[in-house]
Amino acid sequence: MIHESIVTTVRGYGQQFWRDLLSIYYANTPIWRWLKSGALLFLGFGLWAGGSAVHSVTDWRPVLYVMAYGFLLIVWGPFTHMVLVPLTVRLRRNASTAVGRTFSRNSGKINLTIFALCVISLATLAPGVMLLEFSPSTGTGAQSVSGDLVCDGGEQTVSCEIVDPQGIDHVVVLSGGEQLKRVDGSPFTFTVDRSNLKESPTGQELVVEYRDENGQLRQRLIRSF
């Protein structure tokens, strides 16, 4: 008896929470539209930028899904609450066709399904426009590090050089978390076999790390071929 009462109470709270969530989702006054759109815009940008920072340092693949979610949410959130929800509310009141009534009843499910499929596709393809590179710093007062990484991808090998290096003691070359080469002293030029490069969503991946005399990472660059 007590168990059934607890289950009923929990179910009641869950149903009430779902009703409250739907009431917020379908709130259609101008202030609610702007509040929801702005909140989702900032959430999307935060997830995208934060996921990009983590991915650039760890190269952890699941983070791509967080990045894709945030990247899409920047546009999808405002579109949903500025365009789709008002259209749904209007159709629920005035729809005169079977198609309009069906869409108005299922627009939320359709929207979430398409959004989920787009997130999965975007995370799998990982286009360059979604990926950002962050350069970890060793702390304040450290010598600035710079240098343009220029690579030429051939059929069998990839040849790279660092143009105008500043503040770099040595360079470490990796792929898939495995170190391929270490280059000490300028000129920083190296060649790696393409067979040693690991596959990534954007192609064969090459990671080049600029390090100081203590072996501390100063900048990390990622190239795909």
DAHUCOR-V204389 format. One record per pair of residues at least 4 apart in sequence whose ideal C-beta (glycine too) atoms are under 8 Angstrom apart, sorted by sequence separation. I is the first residue (numbers start at 0). J is the second residue. D is the distance in Angstrom with one decimal. If there is no record, write none. Layout:
# DAHUCOR-V204389
I:J:D ; I:J:D
This chain:
# DAHUCOR-V204389
0:4:6.6 ; 1:5:6.5 ; 2:6:6.4 ; 3:7:6.2 ; 4:8:6.3 ; 5:9:6.3 ; 6:10:6.1 ; 7:11:6.2 ; 8:12:6.6 ; 9:13:6.3 ; 10:14:6.3 ; 11:15:6.3 ; 12:16:6.2 ; 13:17:6.4 ; 14:18:6.4 ; 15:19:6.3 ; 16:20:6.3 ; 17:21:6.4 ; 18:22:6.3 ; 19:23:6.6 ; 20:24:6.3 ; 21:25:6.1 ; 22:26:6.5 ; 27:31:6.7 ; 28:32:7.1 ; 29:33:6.4 ; 30:34:6.1 ; 31:35:6.1 ; 32:36:6.1 ; 33:37:6.0 ; 34:38:6.2 ; 35:39:6.3 ; 36:40:6.2 ; 37:41:6.5 ; 38:42:6.2 ; 39:43:6.0 ; 40:44:6.5 ; 41:45:6.2 ; 42:46:6.3 ; 43:47:6.1 ; 44:48:6.0 ; 45:49:5.8 ; 46:50:5.8 ; 47:51:6.3 ; 48:52:6.6 ; 49:53:6.5 ; 50:54:6.0 ; 51:55:6.2 ; 52:56:6.8 ; 53:57:5.8 ; 54:58:6.5 ; 61:65:7.5 ; 62:66:6.2 ; 63:67:6.1 ; 64:68:6.3 ; 65:69:6.4 ; 66:70:5.9 ; 67:71:6.2 ; 68:72:6.1 ; 69:73:7.0 ; 71:75:5.0 ; 72:76:5.0 ; 73:77:8.0 ; 74:78:6.0 ; 75:79:6.1 ; 76:80:6.7 ; 77:81:5.3 ; 78:82:5.3 ; 79:83:4.8 ; 80:84:5.2 ; 81:85:7.3 ; 82:86:6.3 ; 83:87:6.2 ; 84:88:6.4 ; 85:89:6.2 ; 86:90:6.3 ; 87:91:6.4 ; 88:92:6.8 ; 89:93:6.0 ; 90:94:4.3 ; 95:99:6.8 ; 96:100:7.0 ; 97:101:6.1 ; 98:102:6.3 ; 99:103:6.3 ; 100:104:6.5 ; 101:105:6.3 ; 102:106:5.6 ; 105:109:5.5 ; 106:110:6.0 ; 107:111:6.4 ; 108:112:6.2 ; 109:113:6.4 ; 110:114:6.2 ; 111:115:6.2 ; 112:116:6.5 ; 113:117:6.3 ; 114:118:6.4 ; 115:119:6.6 ; 116:120:6.2 ; 117:121:6.0 ; 118:122:6.2 ; 119:123:6.3 ; 120:124:6.2 ; 121:125:7.5 ; 125:129:6.3 ; 126:130:7.6 ; 137:141:4.9 ; 153:157:6.8 ; 173:177:6.2 ; 191:195:5.7 ; 192:196:7.9 ; 198:202:7.4 ; 199:203:7.2 ; 210:214:5.6 ; 211:215:5.1 ; 26:31:3.9 ; 27:32:6.8 ; 54:59:6.4 ; 57:62:7.2 ; 78:83:6.5 ; 79:84:6.2 ; 94:99:3.3 ; 121:126:7.2 ; 125:130:6.3 ; 136:141:6.9 ; 152:157:4.9 ; 153:158:7.1 ; 173:178:5.2 ; 174:179:5.9 ; 182:187:5.2 ; 191:196:6.8 ; 198:203:6.1 ; 199:204:4.0 ; 210:215:6.2 ; 26:32:8.0 ; 53:59:6.8 ; 94:100:4.7 ; 151:157:7.1 ; 161:167:7.0 ; 172:178:7.2 ; 173:179:6.2 ; 182:188:7.4 ; 197:203:7.0 ; 198:204:7.4 ; 210:216:5.9 ; 211:217:5.6 ; 102:109:7.5 ; 150:157:5.8 ; 151:158:5.0 ; 171:178:6.1 ; 172:179:4.7 ; 182:189:5.1 ; 196:203:3.9 ; 197:204:5.8 ; 209:216:7.7 ; 210:217:6.1 ; 23:31:7.7 ; 54:62:4.4 ; 94:102:7.8 ; 121:129:6.5 ; 150:158:6.9 ; 151:159:7.5 ; 172:180:4.2 ; 196:204:6.3 ; 208:216:5.6 ; 209:217:4.8 ; 26:35:7.5 ; 53:62:5.1 ; 54:63:6.6 ; 90:99:5.0 ; 94:103:5.6 ; 150:159:4.1 ; 161:170:6.8 ; 171:180:7.5 ; 172:181:7.4 ; 180:189:5.3 ; 196:205:5.9 ; 209:218:4.2 ; 90:100:7.3 ; 134:144:7.9 ; 149:159:6.6 ; 171:181:5.4 ; 172:182:7.1 ; 193:203:6.2 ; 208:218:7.3 ; 209:219:7.6 ; 148:159:6.3 ; 149:160:5.6 ; 170:181:7.1 ; 171:182:8.0 ; 180:191:6.5 ; 208:219:5.1 ; 209:220:7.8 ; 23:35:7.5 ; 50:62:4.9 ; 53:65:8.0 ; 54:66:6.5 ; 90:102:6.4 ; 91:103:4.5 ; 148:160:8.0 ; 149:161:7.6 ; 169:181:6.1 ; 170:182:4.4 ; 179:191:5.3 ; 207:219:7.5 ; 208:220:7.8 ; 50:63:7.5 ; 90:103:3.8 ; 91:104:7.8 ; 148:161:5.8 ; 149:162:5.6 ; 159:172:8.0 ; 169:182:6.3 ; 206:219:6.7 ; 207:220:4.8 ; 147:161:6.9 ; 169:183:4.6 ; 191:205:7.0 ; 206:220:7.3 ; 207:221:7.9 ; 50:65:4.0 ; 51:66:5.8 ; 87:102:7.7 ; 146:161:4.2 ; 147:162:4.4 ; 168:183:7.7 ; 169:184:7.2 ; 206:221:5.4 ; 207:222:7.2 ; 49:65:7.6 ; 50:66:3.7 ; 87:103:5.3 ; 90:106:7.8 ; 146:162:6.6 ; 147:163:6.5 ; 179:195:5.7 ; 205:221:7.3 ; 206:222:8.0 ; 146:163:6.1 ; 170:187:5.0 ; 172:189:6.0 ; 174:191:7.6 ; 204:221:6.5 ; 205:222:4.7 ; 145:163:7.2 ; 146:164:3.8 ; 167:185:7.7 ; 204:222:7.5 ; 205:223:7.4 ; 46:65:5.6 ; 47:66:5.6 ; 50:69:6.2 ; 87:106:4.4 ; 145:164:7.4 ; 146:165:6.3 ; 170:189:7.4 ; 172:191:6.3 ; 204:223:5.5 ; 205:224:6.8 ; 46:66:7.3 ; 49:69:7.7 ; 86:106:7.7 ; 87:107:7.5 ; 145:165:4.5 ; 167:187:6.7 ; 177:197:7.5 ; 203:223:6.6 ; 48:69:7.6 ; 144:165:6.6 ; 145:166:6.8 ; 146:167:5.9 ; 164:185:5.7 ; 174:195:6.3 ; 175:196:7.9 ; 202:223:4.1 ; 203:224:4.8 ; 46:68:6.0 ; 47:69:3.4 ; 143:165:6.7 ; 144:166:4.2 ; 174:196:4.7 ; 175:197:3.0 ; 201:223:4.2 ; 202:224:5.5 ; 46:69:2.9 ; 47:70:4.7 ; 83:106:6.4 ; 143:166:5.6 ; 144:167:6.0 ; 164:187:5.7 ; 174:197:4.7 ; 45:69:6.8 ; 142:166:4.4 ; 199:223:6.2 ; 43:68:7.7 ; 44:69:6.7 ; 47:72:7.9 ; 161:186:7.8 ; 43:69:4.6 ; 46:72:7.0 ; 47:73:6.9 ; 160:186:6.7 ; 161:187:4.0 ; 42:69:7.3 ; 43:70:7.0 ; 83:110:6.0 ; 160:187:6.5 ; 161:188:7.7 ; 43:71:7.3 ; 160:188:4.3 ; 196:224:7.0 ; 43:72:3.1 ; 44:73:5.8 ; 159:188:7.0 ; 160:189:7.9 ; 174:203:7.6 ; 175:204:6.9 ; 42:72:6.3 ; 43:73:4.0 ; 158:188:7.5 ; 159:189:5.8 ; 174:204:5.8 ; 43:74:8.0 ; 79:110:6.2 ; 158:189:7.6 ; 159:190:7.6 ; 174:205:5.8 ; 193:224:7.1 ; 40:72:7.8 ; 43:75:7.8 ; 158:190:4.6 ; 174:206:6.3 ; 39:72:5.6 ; 40:73:5.9 ; 43:76:6.1 ; 157:190:7.0 ; 172:205:7.1 ; 173:206:4.4 ; 42:76:7.4 ; 156:190:5.2 ; 157:191:5.4 ; 172:206:7.3 ; 173:207:7.9 ; 156:191:6.6 ; 172:207:5.7 ; 173:208:6.9 ; 39:75:7.8 ; 40:76:6.0 ; 156:192:5.7 ; 157:193:6.1 ; 171:207:7.6 ; 172:208:7.8 ; 39:76:2.6 ; 40:77:6.0 ; 155:192:6.7 ; 156:193:6.2 ; 170:207:6.2 ; 171:208:4.5 ; 38:76:7.8 ; 39:77:6.8 ; 155:193:6.1 ; 170:208:6.8 ; 75:114:5.8 ; 154:193:7.4 ; 157:196:7.1 ; 170:209:6.2 ; 171:210:6.1 ; 36:76:6.0 ; 39:79:7.8 ; 153:193:7.7 ; 170:210:7.1 ; 35:76:7.3 ; 36:77:4.0 ; 39:80:7.3 ; 146:187:7.3 ; 152:193:7.5 ; 169:210:5.5 ; 75:117:7.9 ; 167:209:4.8 ; 168:210:6.1 ; 71:114:6.7 ; 166:209:7.9 ; 167:210:7.3 ; 168:211:5.1 ; 36:80:5.0 ; 167:211:7.7 ; 168:212:4.3 ; 35:80:4.3 ; 36:81:5.6 ; 164:209:7.9 ; 166:211:7.3 ; 71:117:5.7 ; 159:205:7.6 ; 71:118:5.9 ; 32:80:5.2 ; 157:205:6.2 ; 159:207:7.0 ; 161:209:7.9 ; 31:80:7.8 ; 32:81:5.6 ; 67:117:8.0 ; 68:118:5.2 ; 71:121:6.4 ; 167:217:7.3 ; 67:118:4.8 ; 70:121:6.7 ; 166:217:7.1 ; 32:84:7.5 ; 67:119:7.8 ; 32:85:7.3 ; 64:118:6.6 ; 67:121:4.0 ; 64:119:7.6 ; 67:122:3.9 ; 150:205:7.1 ; 66:122:7.1 ; 27:84:6.1 ; 27:85:5.7 ; 64:122:4.4 ; 67:125:7.9 ; 25:84:6.1 ; 63:122:4.3 ; 70:129:5.1 ; 148:207:5.6 ; 24:84:7.1 ; 63:123:8.0 ; 27:88:4.9 ; 25:87:7.4 ; 63:125:5.5 ; 67:129:6.6 ; 25:88:6.4 ; 66:129:6.0 ; 146:209:6.6 ; 159:222:7.9 ; 66:130:7.7 ; 144:209:5.3 ; 144:211:7.6 ; 157:224:5.9 ; 142:211:7.4 ; 141:211:7.4 ; 130:201:7.5 ; 148:220:5.1 ; 150:222:5.5 ; 152:224:4.0 ; 144:217:4.2 ; 125:199:7.5 ; 127:201:6.8 ; 137:211:6.8 ; 144:218:5.2 ; 148:222:7.0 ; 150:224:7.6 ; 125:200:3.8 ; 126:201:7.6 ; 54:130:7.5 ; 55:131:7.0 ; 124:200:6.2 ; 125:201:5.4 ; 141:217:7.5 ; 55:132:5.4 ; 56:133:7.0 ; 123:200:6.2 ; 124:201:8.0 ; 55:133:4.4 ; 122:200:7.9 ; 137:215:4.7 ; 51:130:6.8 ; 52:131:7.8 ; 56:135:6.2 ; 137:216:7.5 ; 51:131:3.8 ; 137:217:6.1 ; 51:132:8.0 ; 52:133:4.7 ; 135:216:5.8 ; 136:217:7.4 ; 47:129:7.7 ; 51:133:6.6 ; 135:217:7.7 ; 24:107:6.9 ; 48:131:7.1 ; 134:217:7.4 ; 135:218:7.7 ; 134:218:4.3 ; 135:219:6.8 ; 134:219:6.5 ; 133:219:8.0 ; 132:219:7.5 ; 132:220:6.5 ; 132:221:6.4 ; 130:221:7.9 ; 58:176:6.8 ; 63:200:7.0 ; 60:200:8.0 ; 58:206:7.3 ; 56:219:7.0 ; 58:221:7.9 ; 55:219:6.4 ; 55:221:7.1
